[in-house]
Amino acid sequence: MNTIHEDKTFENITWDDKKVPGRTFEVCVFRGCSFSNTDFSTSKFIDCTFENCNLSMIQVEGTSLQQVVFKDCKIMGVNFSKCNGFLFGVHFERCILDYTYFYQRNLKKTKFLYCSVRESNFTACDLTNAVFDNCNLEMTVFNNTVLKETDFTTAYNFIIDPEFNKIKKARFGLEGLPGLLTKYGIEIV
């Protein structure tokens, strides 16, 4: 049975290690909640906001994330490639997204603002017009990724191989130049 929640605020809820599949949340706000290792498979989140939540290792098989905003959240180890791709839309501010997996996700115009995105994977994603503002991208993988007009101006610790990614009109700060030339063994002084 599909439980539907509309225009609700959930505060300080702990659903760690729970199974809550097949639920629909529309225009809901989650504040200070802990959902570590929760199974949200086949659930729908539409126009929802998560603030100060722990969403590490959540299960999202077939889950719909449509215009979902995450602020000050811990979202480590989540495999977003298992989400339903239809109308997939997310926005991240001051989040920890380390060890996340976005394989083949359409992330056009997605904003990553002041986030840690360490050891994550964007293989075969479309990040056209995405923004990585003040993001730590240490050991994050970009392979066969569309980075057209993507803004890396203030991103740091990234390594992007221009030969294996589409980077036309992507923007980089001077400090990021070594991350584009690493494989050539060139020293920038």
N, C-alpha and C positions, 0 to 999 in steps of 0.2 A: 504494500500500500504506500503510495506516495504522499508524504506529509508536506504541506505547503505552508511556508512562513512568509508573510508579507509585512513590510514596514515595521519590523521588530528590531529591538536593540538587545543584544546578548552581552552581558557583562560578567567577567570573572568566572566563566564556565570552564570546567575541566572535563574534557572528554578524551583524555589520553588513552590510547590503545582500544578505543571503542569502535564498533561498526555502526555507521549511520548512513547506509547507502540509500540512494533513490529519493532523497529529499530535495525540495525546491525552496530556495531562499531568494526572495525578490526585494530589492531596496532595503536590505538589512545591514545593520552595523554590528560588528563583533569587537568588543573592547576588553583587553586584558585576559583573553581566553587562552587556554592551553589545549591544543588538539594534537599533541605529539603522537605520531604513529596511528592517527585515526583513519579509518577507512571511509572515505567520502565517495566511493565508486558510484557512478551513474547519477550523482547529485547534480543540481543546477544552482549556480550562483549568478544572479543577474543584477547588475547595478548595486553590488555590495561593497562594503568597506571593512577591512580588517585593520585594527589599530592595536599596537603593543601585544600581538598574539604570537604564540609559539605554534608554528605549523610544520615543524621539522618532521620529515619522513612520512607525511600524510600520503595516503593512497588515493590516486585520482583517475583510476581506470574508467574511461568514458564520462568523466566529469565535465560539465560545461562551466567555463569561466567567461562570462560575458560582461565586459566593462567592470572588472573587479579591481579595486584599489587596495594596495597593501602599504601601510605606513608603520615604520618602526617595528617590523615583524621579523621573527627568526623563521626562515623557510629553508632549512638545510636539507639536502638530499632528496628533494622532490623531483620526480620524473614527469615534467609537464608534457612530454611527448605522448603520454598515455591519455591526456585529456581529449575530449571531443574537440575537433578542430573547427567546427562550425561556429562562426562569430566569436572565436577566441580573442579576448582582449583583456590585457592586464597592465597595471601601472605600479611601479615600485618606488617608494621613497624611504631612505634610511633603513633599508632592510639588509639582513644577512642572507644571501642567496648562494652560499658556498655549496659546492658539490651538487648543484642542480643540473638537470638535463632537459634541454629544449629541442632535441633533434627534430628537424623538419617542421618546426612551428612557424607560422606566419606571425611575425612580430613587427610588422610595419608600424612605424610611428610610436612604438613602445618607448616609454621613458623609464630609465633606471637612474634615479637621482640619489647621490650620496650612498651608494650601496657597496657592500662587499660581495663580489661575484667571483670568488676564487675557486679554481679547479672545477669550473662548470663547463658545459658543452653546448655550443651553438652550431654544430655541424648541420649543414644543409638547411639552415634557417633563412628566412627573408627578413632582414633587419633594415630594410629601406627606410630612411628618414628616422631611424631610432636615435635615441640620445642616451649616452653613457656619461652623465655629468658627475665628475669627482668619484668615479667608481674604481675600485681595486679589481683588476682583471687578471691577477697573477695566476699563471698556469691554466687559464681558460682557453678552450679550444675553439678556434674559428677555422673551419675547413669546408670548402665548397659552400661558403656562406655569402649571401647577397648583402653587401654593405654599402649600397649606393646611397650617397648623401647622408650616411650615418655620421653622427657627431661624437668623435672621440677626443675633442679638444682638451678636455680636462681629465680624461681617463688616464690611468697609469698602470704600470706593470704588465702590459699586454704584449703578446707576440702574435703578429698577424702576417702571414705569408701572402704578399700581393699576387703571387703566381697561382695560388689555390683558392682565392676569394675574389669576388667582384667588388672592387672598392672605388668605382668611378664616382668622383665628386665627394668622397668621404672626407671629413675634416679631422685633422690631427694637429695637436700643439707641437711645438719644437721639441719638447721634452719626450714626446712619444715616438719621435723619429727612430731611435734605436730599436724599438719594438717592431718596426717594419723592415729593418735591415739585419736582424739577428742572424739569419741563416747564411748571410754572406761574410760573417766574421769581420765586419767593418767596425772600427772603433770611432765613435763620435766624441770629439773633445771640445 
